Amino acid sequence: MAGDEDALVYCTECGCECDEDETQDGMCYSCFDESQEEECYSCGATGEELCCGLCSECREVDEHEDYKPILKMMGRAFKKLEEEHGFVTDTEMCCSTCGSHACGIKMDEAKAKGTETKGAAFYHSQDRENLMESGSMYVGYFGADGEDQSTKDVGLTVTKVLESCGLTVEWDGNPGRRIKVSF
């Protein structure tokens, strides 16, 4: 019967021809999967549908034009911390507890793959909210071994990298205090 055949459709992304039941949101499964792995251009978050290149949290900040530059600078700084200093970073969690936990998991995963990390740096949605309210935000950090000296060393590195990306940093060197960032 002709009615039992699957209708052929074209993927809205790559234009390939596929069966209608092999598509999602108008895209072939391959393009759909790739679309889900896009990173928010501001904070680097993945795993959620982006709109105009931003995750939902950054879209909220994006409405406040004044804060776009600091988040872009933060994105560059966190990328540097990962690529040049062997840190894990996170910007997707809701609070310090969850941000710290997420970084700990990332460190364990890296170690399981044979990659040692020196430490972690993170900020979270409450920090972004604080940015919109006060014009500044905080960065959490810790050393891979959890000791005060390694955590202080990580804090010094984070501070230098943030400053090298054009951000103003306030930190008293205390490994128990987060780093205040503004621009």
N, C-alpha and C positions, 0 to 999 in steps of 0.2 A: 504494500500500500504506500502510496506517495506521501500520505499524511504522517506516517510513522518515521520517516527519515528526519534526521536532525537538520535544521536549517544551517546553512553556511553563513558566517558573518566575518567581517574584517576587523582585526584588532585596531583599536583607536590609536595605539602607540606605534606599533611597527608595521601595521598594514597586512600582516599575514592572514591567510584565510584559514578559519578553523570552525569546528562544529560549535553551535550556539551553547551547548552544554559544557564546552571546554573553555568558557570565558567567565570572567568576573568583572563587573563594573565596565563592561565593554572592551576589556583587554584580555589577550591570551594569558594563560597562567604564568608564562615566563615573564611577560612585561608586568603583570600584576605583582608578582613576587618582588621584582626589582623595584617597583614603585613603593613598596612597603619598607624598603631598606634605605630610603633617602634619609639624609641627615638634615636636621634643622640647621640653617646656615648661621644661626645666632649662637645656639648652645650645644649643637652636635647631637641632640636627642634623636633616637631612632625608634622604630616600632609603633609609631602612630601616624595616622594620615596627616600629611602636611598641607597647609594652605598657603600659597605664595611663598613656599620655602620655609615656613615657620611652624613650630609645634604650637599647641594651644596656649601654653604658658607664655611663650615669647610673642605670640600674636597680641596678648594682653599688654605686654610691655611695648610692643611695636606701635600701639596706639599712642604711646607717649614718645614722640620722636626724639626727645632729648636723651633718652636712655639707650637708643640703638648703638651709639658709638662705644659705650662702655661694655656692652655685651659682645660686640665684635672684637674689641681688644681682649676681653676675657677669653673668647674662643681662641684667638691667636696664642695667648699665653698658655692656655691649657694644652693646646696642640704642641707647643714647644716643650712643656713639661713632660709630655708623653714621649715625643720623638727624640729630644736631645738630652733628657735627664733621667729616663727610665722610671717615670712615675705612672701610676694609674690615676685617672680622673673620673669624676662623675658630676653631672649637672642636672640630672633628671629626677632626683628624689624630692620628697616633701619636707624633710627636716634633717637636722644634724645626725640623729640616730640612724635614720635610714641611709643617708649619704655615706656615713662612715661604714656601715654594714655593707653597702653595695661595693665600696672600694675594697673592703676586706675580701669579699668574694672574688672580685677581679684579680686581686693579688694572688689568691689561692689558685685561680684558674691559670694565671701566668706561670706560677711555680710548677703546676702540674704539667705544663708544656715545656718546662725547662728554662723558663725566662725568669730571672730574678728582678725584682723591682726594688727601688730605693725607698719609695714612700708613696703617699697618696695626697691628692688635693681635690676638694669638692666645694660646690655651693649648691643650694637647693631652692625650691620654689618660694620659701619664706624669705630667703635672701633677695630674690628678684622682686618680691612684694616690697621689701624694705627699700630697695633701690628706687622704686616709684614713689615711695612716701618721703624718703629722706635724701635721696641723691647719693647714697652710699650702700655698700653691701659687704658681707663678710665671706671669707674663704676659710674653710676648715682644712686641716692637714694632719698627717701623722707619719712617723717613720715606720719602715717595714718591720722592725723588731719591737716597736711599741715603747722603746726606752726614751727617756727625756732628751738625752743628747742627740740621738738620731732624729727625733721629732723636731728639735730645735734646728738641726742642720737642714731638714726638709723645709721648715719655715723660712730659713734664710734664703734657700734656693727659690722658693715660691715668691718671696718678696722681690728678689732681684729680677726674676723673669717678668713678674707683673709690672715692675717699674720699666723694664726694657721695652715693654709693649705700650708705654705711654700712660700708665695708670699711676695714680697717687696712692701710696700705701702708708698705713699707720700700723706699727706693730712694735711692741716693747721688748721683743726677744723671749717672752715667756712662752714655753711650749704648751702651756695650758690655756692660752688665749688665741682666739681666731684672729685673722689678719683683716683689718678694715681696708676697703678699697673704694676709691672714688676717682673722679677725673675732672 
